[in-house]
Amino acid sequence: MACVSNERQDMPKGLVLSVNDYIVQVDNTGRIIREDKRSAISSGSQDILNRLNISA
């Protein structure tokens, strides 16, 4: 499924997410530790919104 950030335009099928929600999802996904993943964002590192100076 695609992520759609502007729900006012003609939308393809997909999930409607704000940019902040998308960034948080990327950060959370990057922190997941799995055997079939190369690496993960360390639990001690700041979340992506703070690192990018974006308020939640």
Number of C-alpha atoms within 10 A of each C-alpha: 7 11 15 18 16 12 12 7 8 7 14 11 10 11 13 15 16 14 13 14 14 15 15 16 14 12 17 14 12 14 16 13 13 9 6 6 9 7 12 14 16 12 9 6 9 12 16 17 15 10 9 9 8 9 7 8
